[in-house]
């Protein structure tokens, strides 16, 4: 890694950090100064292969809400991460308005911060927007103007899931310009959407134009129902060499199955 130049300038230096053992979750906040709305916790699937195998990607799928971030975990995040962070921003004279993404690791010693971002997560955003029953644009516009009415933000009691369809070779090298076959509107289940990511329109056709090409997203009363819709949509959509993970949400489904027994 150091001598072969595999990672360019990034590979010239090694940073040794404490290993955090646990399960990851993504916490998205809509922030207006010291006020905020915490959206449902979500869980991304970074590895390219089933069973969390293979190299990391930009995200192969996600679901929300993630039960691993239960009320106890979320309370811990609020008290020990979110509120001290917003207090610190205010103390530095920063009137922050926008999205705050807190990537956490849920460890035996509580929630620990993996990363902060001042944007929505991808693909987590694709499962959070369907769960906001109130108008998300009104929410964002109000925050931009310095006004956040928490009571006006309505979150669905249901679940949402997204399955990311990728080009052959991703996350390594891949070809672009492959024609995509999309289902007719009548074949798309109610509460399901095809979100274009790495695509382009050319000559009346939709072509691939990236590694992560499409997000097959669905909402339902249960996680299993949302996943069934998303995978049903995946089977009706495709292009040469397309691949996607078939185990999105497996950890939560296993937890739900154990509880049922």
CORHUBEL-V320078 format. One line per field, one symbol per residue. phi: phi as a letter, one per 20 degrees, with the letter a starting at -180 (. if undefined). psi: psi as a letter, one per 40 degrees, with the letter a starting at -180 (. if undefined). Layout:
BEGIN
phi=???
psi=???
END
This chain:
BEGIN
phi=.feemgdmffeecddecffddqcebdddcddcmeeadefgfcceceffdgmldnffcfperbbbfeffeffffffffffdcffffffffffemeefcqedddecdedfdofcfeadcdafeceggfdegfeefffffffffffgenccdgfeeddfeeccbcdeedfgnfeefbednefdedffgfeegfncbddececbdbmndddfbaeeecdedbcbfcfgfffgfffffffecragnfbbfdcfmfffffffffffd
psi=dddeedeaddeeihhhihhhhahiihhhihhgbeiihhiiiihigdidiiffiaiiaeheiiiiihedgadddddddddedddddddddddefhghhahhhhhihhiefahihdiiifiiiheddeeddeehdihdddddddddefhhgddehhhieaiiihhhhiihdheaiiiifhhhhiiideehihfiihhhcgiihhfeihiifadhdihhiiiididddddddddddddeiiiheiiiiefheddddddddddd.
END
